[in-house]
Structures are given as structure tokens and as C-alpha cells.
């Protein structure tokens, strides 16, 4: 795929491309962003960007610095159907945070709350890569709403368990956490009321 | 209460006291921290600390920079009893964030995820001022766990609605948000299963 004869550059080039990608994605939005635009901003050949990151999605994921691949794990979680999905998702989420992938995730949260650019990138990432996939997989009414409700419970768990570390949540076994939070996500996915509008106050 | 004849100093003195208080609380923990210790660290008279902040709790709240007074709002939310508490809490939470108090809260979240000291302070604050009061008010088994589960859903809502601003959560009316999330908190407060341990994986 790479057409230049260049050898992979030093880490500096990669970092330069990612910095350019962050600005470009934040300004243009994912849909309008192009490999060519990123390369121009970084002052490198477009082929080099593709060589390092394979695709626009690849650069995006690296720019957002999310160490997981929703296109991989979501289909696996969804293939067993809606039944028990809430608990499977919570369990996967906690296991991932407890694994070596956890520290970079902490970095993602840090950058999101301190940088508007990072927040915009993650908003795009969450909407495109996670919520839309869930929405497709679930075939429910108001899937985007249901998925974002589920995401709110998961991100809050991450904040209290891994960032602020409030007990007893911080040291509870993953299975307990899944048992407590699983039904919440399940309700967001399946309860007809969760999709309906509330009393108009 | 202040015994010195000193006039309230410039903002610099207050900031100096708060900076000293943050270090002192983070090192000593709330219970062992003293007005005397904070004053010594700030190089001021203990009476001045009391003059500005009234009590150890007062300095603490100012140091944590939380613009709300749990001792005030929690009793009000709890006095109507457990029935509908989840929805009342969510509604109060969203209304507070949507009010002028919201921007400082964003600052609290920022400092918590970027500073271990701030995280330790907030952990103390949340445990002492919010979870314990809820726990007392609720008179349920495992109140600390139930309250921290509820807090995890609320903080996640804040992250998605106010920090990352994911739609449709970001612009949903408070009443809708309360209708969606209220039952979650209610379940954490009341469901016997939420307090029980899960299958031992």
C-alpha cells in the first residue's frame, strides 16, 4: 500500500502526523477530513500517512488514542443477541479497564475533559464507532438515545472506579459490578419507557 | 469569631490559604487535618482562616471548589422519603448543572481527572458529605455501595451531557433525563439484588 520508498520515520514523524490529524479532524469533522488534508497539514506524503495508519479510520483511532477496536469487540458482544447484553457489556468494559489497555483509557478521559479538541474527537468517535454500531446491532427504537444512556452509565463507572476511586465501587470484583450495572444497561436497551418522552415539565 | 483586627486581605491571601489547604487535606486526610495546620502551611493566623471560611468543613469545600452545599440540598431531597428519590435527585442534578453553578462543576471534573490531589480531595468530599448523608438518610443495607452506584450514573451523565456533549443526551430536557435515569437510581437505592453479591466468577 505505501508507494514511497521511504523507511518508517522516527517517532517524531508519527507524532507530527497525529498532531496534524487531531487539528484536521477537529476542524473538518470526520466525514470531511481526508488523508490528503492530514498529510498536507503534517507536511508529509499522503502515502506515508496510509503506510502508518492504513486508513482514515486508522489515523482517527490513533489520533483519539483509544486502545480498543469497537469494530472488533462490538460484533462479538452483539452476536449473542439482546439477552444479557447489558451484563456482557459491563463485564467487557471492566475487564478492559483492568487490563493493560486501561491506562491509555485513563489518558483518553484526561484529554477529553481538558481539551475541547479532544472532546470533539471523542464525541465523533463515540457516535460513529460505538453508538452507531450498537444502534445497528440493536434494531430498536431510538437506538442512539438508548446507546448514549448506556454509555453514560459506563463512563460514570470509569470515573468513580478508576479516576476518583470511590469505595466500594473501586475494589469490587468485575462480576459484582456486572451484576449491579448490567440490568441498568439492559433497561436502557429494552425498556419501552426509556425511549418515551417524560412528563412535559 | 475572628479575633485578629486584620482587614480581609486581598484575594491573594485567600488563594494562599486554599492552596495550603489543598496540600494539607491531601496529605493529612480530612479527619486529621486542622485549621492550625492549614494556617501554618499558609503562613497566616488560624483566626484568619476561620474568618474567611468559618470551619474546617468550610475550608474544605472551598478547597475542593464545589459550588453546592450537600448539607443543604440533600435533606430537602430526602425529606420526601425514598419514593421517587431517584427522579428527584436526577432532576436536581441536571438543574444545578444547567444553572450558573454548572461551570464551576465542570472545573471540579477537570481538576479531578488531571490531579491526584484533587481526586483525593473529591473522593473525601463525595464520601463524607454526600454518600454518608445519603447512607444515613436511606437506612438501607449497604448504603455506601448503593449511593456510589447512584453517583456513578450521575457523574457519567455529567460527562456525556456537559463534557463530551453526546446527543441526544446533551440537549434533552431535564424532565426527560429524569424520567430515563430516575428509575436507575431508584433501583440502586431499593433493589435487594443491587446489594447482593453476584455469581462468583
HADDOCK unambig.tbl for C-alpha pairs under 7 A between the chains (distance, minus, plus):
assign (segid A and resid 110 and name CA) (segid B and resid 113 and name CA) 5.55 0.50 0.50
assign (segid A and resid 110 and name CA) (segid B and resid 114 and name CA) 6.08 0.50 0.50
assign (segid A and resid 113 and name CA) (segid B and resid 110 and name CA) 5.54 0.50 0.50
assign (segid A and resid 113 and name CA) (segid B and resid 163 and name CA) 6.28 0.50 0.50
assign (segid A and resid 114 and name CA) (segid B and resid 110 and name CA) 6.06 0.50 0.50
assign (segid A and resid 119 and name CA) (segid B and resid 164 and name CA) 5.22 0.50 0.50
assign (segid A and resid 123 and name CA) (segid B and resid 164 and name CA) 5.88 0.50 0.50
assign (segid A and resid 123 and name CA) (segid B and resid 166 and name CA) 5.98 0.50 0.50
assign (segid A and resid 145 and name CA) (segid B and resid 168 and name CA) 5.75 0.50 0.50
assign (segid A and resid 145 and name CA) (segid B and resid 169 and name CA) 6.87 0.50 0.50
assign (segid A and resid 148 and name CA) (segid B and resid 169 and name CA) 6.86 0.50 0.50
assign (segid A and resid 152 and name CA) (segid B and resid 153 and name CA) 6.68 0.50 0.50
assign (segid A and resid 152 and name CA) (segid B and resid 156 and name CA) 4.45 0.50 0.50
assign (segid A and resid 152 and name CA) (segid B and resid 157 and name CA) 5.10 0.50 0.50
assign (segid A and resid 152 and name CA) (segid B and resid 160 and name CA) 5.94 0.50 0.50
assign (segid A and resid 153 and name CA) (segid B and resid 152 and name CA) 6.69 0.50 0.50
assign (segid A and resid 153 and name CA) (segid B and resid 153 and name CA) 4.83 0.50 0.50
assign (segid A and resid 153 and name CA) (segid B and resid 156 and name CA) 5.46 0.50 0.50
assign (segid A and resid 154 and name CA) (segid B and resid 156 and name CA) 6.99 0.50 0.50
assign (segid A and resid 155 and name CA) (segid B and resid 156 and name CA) 5.08 0.50 0.50
assign (segid A and resid 156 and name CA) (segid B and resid 152 and name CA) 4.46 0.50 0.50
assign (segid A and resid 156 and name CA) (segid B and resid 153 and name CA) 5.47 0.50 0.50
assign (segid A and resid 156 and name CA) (segid B and resid 154 and name CA) 7.00 0.50 0.50
assign (segid A and resid 156 and name CA) (segid B and resid 155 and name CA) 5.08 0.50 0.50
assign (segid A and resid 156 and name CA) (segid B and resid 156 and name CA) 3.43 0.50 0.50
assign (segid A and resid 157 and name CA) (segid B and resid 152 and name CA) 5.10 0.50 0.50
assign (segid A and resid 160 and name CA) (segid B and resid 152 and name CA) 5.96 0.50 0.50
assign (segid A and resid 163 and name CA) (segid B and resid 113 and name CA) 6.28 0.50 0.50
assign (segid A and resid 164 and name CA) (segid B and resid 119 and name CA) 5.22 0.50 0.50
assign (segid A and resid 164 and name CA) (segid B and resid 123 and name CA) 5.87 0.50 0.50
assign (segid A and resid 166 and name CA) (segid B and resid 123 and name CA) 5.98 0.50 0.50
assign (segid A and resid 168 and name CA) (segid B and resid 145 and name CA) 5.77 0.50 0.50
assign (segid A and resid 169 and name CA) (segid B and resid 145 and name CA) 6.86 0.50 0.50
assign (segid A and resid 169 and name CA) (segid B and resid 148 and name CA) 6.84 0.50 0.50
assign (segid A and resid 175 and name CA) (segid B and resid 198 and name CA) 6.00 0.50 0.50
assign (segid A and resid 175 and name CA) (segid B and resid 199 and name CA) 6.68 0.50 0.50
assign (segid A and resid 175 and name CA) (segid B and resid 200 and name CA) 6.81 0.50 0.50
assign (segid A and resid 175 and name CA) (segid B and resid 201 and name CA) 6.10 0.50 0.50
assign (segid A and resid 176 and name CA) (segid B and resid 197 and name CA) 5.72 0.50 0.50
assign (segid A and resid 176 and name CA) (segid B and resid 198 and name CA) 4.75 0.50 0.50
assign (segid A and resid 179 and name CA) (segid B and resid 198 and name CA) 5.54 0.50 0.50
assign (segid A and resid 180 and name CA) (segid B and resid 194 and name CA) 5.15 0.50 0.50
assign (segid A and resid 184 and name CA) (segid B and resid 184 and name CA) 6.13 0.50 0.50
assign (segid A and resid 194 and name CA) (segid B and resid 180 and name CA) 5.17 0.50 0.50
assign (segid A and resid 197 and name CA) (segid B and resid 176 and name CA) 5.77 0.50 0.50
assign (segid A and resid 198 and name CA) (segid B and resid 175 and name CA) 6.03 0.50 0.50
assign (segid A and resid 198 and name CA) (segid B and resid 176 and name CA) 4.72 0.50 0.50
assign (segid A and resid 198 and name CA) (segid B and resid 179 and name CA) 5.51 0.50 0.50
assign (segid A and resid 199 and name CA) (segid B and resid 175 and name CA) 6.70 0.50 0.50
assign (segid A and resid 200 and name CA) (segid B and resid 175 and name CA) 6.81 0.50 0.50
assign (segid A and resid 201 and name CA) (segid B and resid 175 and name CA) 6.11 0.50 0.50
